[in-house]
Amino acid sequence: MKVLHVITGLEAGGAAQQLRLLLRRLPARCEVVTLTNPGPLAEAIEADGTPVTHLGMTGTRDLSALPRLAGLIRAAGPDLVHTHLYRACVYGRIAARLAGVRAVVATEHSLGDAVIEGRRLTRGVRALYRATERLGSATVAVSDTVAARLRRWGVPEARLHVVPNGIEAHRFTYDPAARAAVRARLGLPPDAFVVGGAGRLVPAKRFDVLVRAVTQLPGVHLLLAGEGPEREMLRRMAGQFGSGDRIHLLGARGGTGGPPPADVPDIPGLLSAIDVFVSPSPDEAFGLAALEALASGLHVLYGSCPAVDDLPGDQAPGARRVSPGVHELATALREVRRTGAARLPVPPVVRRYDIDRSAADLAAVYEEALAAARRARPAAPAPQPAGPPLPGLPPGVSLPDPSPAPDPDSHTLSTR
């Protein structure tokens, strides 16, 4: 089986990291096309032995990318096309149909109630998603929560599959030596109470709430891993509250691509160094960073984490949902500090979300899509009209921007 993966971008992020982990395990010959921003994971994926092609898309409305993508699909000759993230799903499904590929699987990694990939959902985005979803064979949700959202959008049950994200849990095992080394490297007192967070520094992640909460806790330090447009604002905020020496903005971490810079920890080292992990975002599709923290035996405070919320409470006893307010979060952190933040046993939820199981489940979706394509009559490429709307779309449907914001590709994070 040959599979061509199409992804919006390969910056360090949850979807890109999941793709890399899956590529190492899928029983298929794979190639990758990234529409924009090859990022650090492109080199890492190629180092693993999977070719990566950068399409060079210049923006959401770069319709010239569509025939280029269709041409790449024809040249690659895959049995199946697998798309990842909103823009790649829209363009990839259309391009695959134009190239004559019948088996098309799309994974929805980052669909929240009000945002998609960190940007505001609009009526046009939903309409375009529904229109292009009909061109595919199967739509994969990374959690039961996302599957329920897709059902409300009108995705038919017969095409909907849940394949949760997965992690390599052993990579995040607590390491006391790494804890001491990271704290010494960052100049943190060995006995300091240290809060951690990780993700793309964008408004939807609500790291401003986390920073403000920590500024209210004298002596408490924050290690925040990730890059994004809010970094400078968060730095200024910490300074305004007189806490600049306790708020450590670490930038993008290693662990998703190559090694980190010599003076900063990778994600496993970061998790070993902290006492409690906070994910303040109120609207997540899965909660990959929180799951990695649980694998390190940490207490986890979160605003939204379907990976935990979709399961019975005894699957993640160290995880606690908190209201996304500064006072509420500061109160919860004080409580964890007062009662002690000793490492916890790795909870059952971590074993449930194993990346090998996710790869096996996804391979089964592939087989079902290929079987359906073999039963179907071979389809000729759809005709291409002279101009907009996009080729292959129903009349009257055009391509809207996901939001009025600029186009900072990719989403969430663990740096993820």
N, C-alpha and C positions, 0 to 999 in steps of 0.2 A: 504494500500500500504506500502511495506517495501522497503527502499532505502538504499543502502550501498554507502557511499561517500569515494572516494579514492583521497588523496591529497599528493603532494610531501612532504610537511613539514608544521608544525604548529608553526613555529616561528612567532613573531609578524610581520604581513604583510597584505597587502590589500586583497589578496585572502583568507587567513586564517580568517581574520576578517569578510569578506563577508560570508564565510561558517558558522561561528558562528551565525551571524544575521539571516541567512536563516533557520538554523536548528530550531530556536525558532518559526518559522512561517510556515514552510511547513506542509501541511496536510498529513503527512506520519510518519511512525515509522522509525527512522534513526539510523544508526551506522556509525562510521568513522574509516577508516584505514589510518594512515600516514606512508608513505614509510620511511621517515627519520625524525630526529629532532622533537620530540613531542613539545618542546617549551612551552611557557607560556599558549598558547591557548588550549593545550590539557587538562590541568587541568580545565580551565574555561569551556570548552565544557562539560567535564564530570560533573562539578558542576551544569551545566544546565540540566543534566539528560540524555545526549547522550553518550553511551559507545565509547571509543576510543581505538584502538589497534595499537601498534607500530610494524611495520613489521621488522624493524632493517636492512634496506637496507644499504649497506656499500659504494655504489658509483654508478655512472651512468651505469657501465657495470656489475653490480652484477646480473648476470642472474639467480642465485639461488633464487632470490626474486620472480621470475615469478611463479614457481610451488607453492611456499608458499602463494603467493597472490591468485592464483587460488583456493587453498585449503581453504583459509579463505572465499572466496566468496561462494564456495560450502557449507561450514558449516553454513554461515549466511543465505543462502537461500533467497536472496532478489528478489523482482520483477523487480528491476531496479538498475543498477550501474551508479553512477554519478562521473566522474573523474574531477580533478581540477589541472591545471598547467601541463606543457609539459611532464615531466617524468611520472607523474601519468597517463596522458592521453595515452601515449605510452604503458606502462606496463598494465594499467588498462583495456584498450580495449582488449588487447590480453588475459589477464587473465580471463576476463568476458566471452569471447568466449570459452576459454578452459573449463570454469565451466558450460557452457551451458546456460548462461543468454543472451537472445536476445535483451532486451531493455537496451541500453547503451547510456547515454548522457554525453558529455564532454564539459566543459566550458574552453574557452581560455581567461584567465585573463590578460595575460601580453605579448602580441605579438606586437612588434614595427616594424618599417620598416627595421631596421638593427639589432635589438637585440630581444631576447626572454628571459623573466625573468632576464633582466640585463646582459645577455651574448650574445656574437656575434652569429648571424645567419650564418649557413653554408649550402652549397648545400645538404650535408648529412642529416642535421636536417630537412630540408624541405622535402626531399625524404621520410624519415622515417615517418614524420608526415602525409604525404599524404597516405602512404601505410597503416598505422594503422587507419587513419580516416575512411577508407572504412569498418572497422570492427564495427563501431558504428552505432547508430540509428539517432543521432542528434548532431550537433556541435553548441554550444552557444557562441556568441561573446558578450562582455560586452559593446560594442559601435558600432555605424555604421562604424567608422573608422576601427576597427578590422574586422568587417564583410567584408569590401571591401578588406582588405589584404588577408583574407581567400579565397575570390573568386579568387583573382589573383593567389593563390596557387593551385586552382583547386577544392576547396570544392564545391560540387554541391549545387545549390540554394535550392533544395528540402530538404536538410538536415541542412540548415543554419538558425539559429534563433538569433535574437538580444534581449537579456535580460540585460538591463543596470544594473550596480552596483547601490546600494542604500544606504542611510544613515538614521539614526534616527536623524532628523534635530534638534529636541528639545534639544538634548544633547549638542549642540554646541552654544546655544543661549548666546549672550554676557552677561557677569555678571560683573558689575563694582566692586562689592566687591571682586570677585576672581581676578580681575585685580590688585587691590591694594595689596591683600594678596600675590600674586605670585611675584610681583615686590619687595615687602618688603623682602620676603623670599630669593630672589636671589640678594638682594643688589642693585637693579636698581633704579635710581632716578625716582620719580613719573612722572616727565615731560620729561623723556628721550624718544627719538624716537627709537622704537624697531622694528627690522625686525625679522620675524619668518620663519622657514622652518622645514620640517619633512620628514623623509624617511630613507630608508636603505642607509648607507654611502658606496656606491659603485661608481666606475667611471662613469657609465651610468647616474647617477643622477646629475652630474656636480655641486656638492656642493662646489667644489674648486672655481668655478666662483663666487658663492654667497659669500664665505668667502673673496675672493680678492676684490669684489665690496664693501663690507662693510668696509674693511680696508681703503678704499679711502674716507670714509665719517666720518670726525672727530666727536666724540661724539655719534655716532650711535652704538647701541648694536645689536647683533644677538643672538637669541635663536634657536638652531638647535637640534631637537629631533631625535634620531635614533642611531642605532649601525651599525657597519660594518667595513670592513678592512681598510677603508680610515680614520678612526677616528684619529689615531696618526698623519698621514700626515697633516690633516687639523689643528690639534693643533699646530704642528710645523710651518705651514704656517702662522697662526695668529701671532705666536711669532716672526717670521722673519720680519713681517711687523709692529712690535711694537704694535699690537692690541690684545694681549693675554687676556687683562682684559676686552675687549669688545666682544669677541667671546666666547659664552657660549655653550659648547657641553654637552648636557643634558643627553645623553644616551637614552635607550629605555624608552618610557613613558608608564604610565598606560592608561587604556581606551580600550586596546585590549584584556586584560586578567585580571589579578588581579590588585590591586591598585599599584600606583607607590611608590617608597621610600618616606619617610616622608618629605624629604627636596627638592623634585622636583615636578613640576606640572604634572597633567595628560593632555591629549590633549585639552579638553575643557578649562582648566585653562590656558594652554599655549596660545590658540587662544584669550582668553580674555585679556591676558597681552600684546599682541603685537599690532602694528599699521598697518603693512602691511605684507602679506604673500607672499613668493616667492617659486615657484617650477621651478627650472632652467632646468630640464631635457628636452632635445629636442625631446624625442621619448617615449611617453607614450601611454598606451592602453586605459586609461579612465581619470585619474586625480582625484582620490578619495580625496587626501589631500587638493587639491585646492577647491573641492566642500564643504568639511567640513569648510574651511576658509570662503567661501562665506556664509555659514549658520550662521557664527558668525558676519556677517556684515562687513567683512574686504575687503579692497582693495587687489586684487590678481594680481601679475605679474607672468607670466608663459611662459615656452618655448614650451610646448606641453600640451594640455588638451582637448582630444576629447569630454569630457562631456560638454564643452563649445563650442568648434569649430563646433560640429555637429549641433548646434542650431542657430537660428537667434541671432544677436548681442544684441537685447533688452532683451534677457533672462538672461543675466549676465552683466549688465552695469558696475559693479565694477571690472571686470576682463579684463586684457590687456595682449596681447601677446607681448613678447620682444625678440629680438635677443639674442642668448646664448653667448654673449661676455661680458667681464668685464666692458668695458667702457659703453656699451649700458645699462647694468643693473644698474650700478652706476648712470647714467644719469636719468634713470626712477625712481630710488629711491629718488634722489634729487627732482625731480618734485613732487612726492607724498608728500614729506616732506614740500616743499614750498607751495603747494596748500592746505595743511591740510589733515589730515588722520582721519577725524571724521567717526564714524561708519555709515554704509550705511544701508538702508532697505534691508531685506533679499530678494534676487532676485528670479524671477519665476523659474530659473533653479533648485533651491533647492527643490521646491515642485514637480518638474517633476521626480526627482530621489529619490523617497520614497521607503524604503526597503519593505514595505508591498506590494506595487505594483510589485516590482521585484519578490517577493515570489509567488504572484498570477500568474504572467507571466510564471515563471519557472514551476509551477504546471501544467499549460496548456501544456507545452512542454512534461512533464512526461506523461500526459494522451495520447498525440498523439503517443509517442514512445511505450507505452504499447499497444495501440490499434493496431499499426502496427505489434508488436510482436505477438499479438494474431491471427492476420490474416495470419502470416507467418507459414510455416511448422516448427514444433519444430526441432531444430538443435542439432545433437550430438556434443559433444566436439571435436574440431579439433585434428587430430593426432599430436603427439609430436615427431619430428625427434630426432635423437640421439645427435646432437650437434648443434652449431651455424650454420646458423643464427637463430634468435629467433623463437620459435614455432608459427605457425600461420601467419608468414610474407611471402610475396611473395619471390620466389627464388632470391638470389643476394642482398637482402636488409639486412644490419646488423645495429647494434646499435651504432651510433657515439656519441662522447661526444658533448654536446651543444656548447662547446668552449674549447680552450686549457687551459682555466683558471682553478683554483682549483674549488672545488665543494661546494660553500657556498650556501646552499639551500635557497629557497624562494626568494622573490623579494620585491619590492616597499613598500612601506609603509605607512602608516599614522602613524605611526610607522609601519606603514601601508605599 
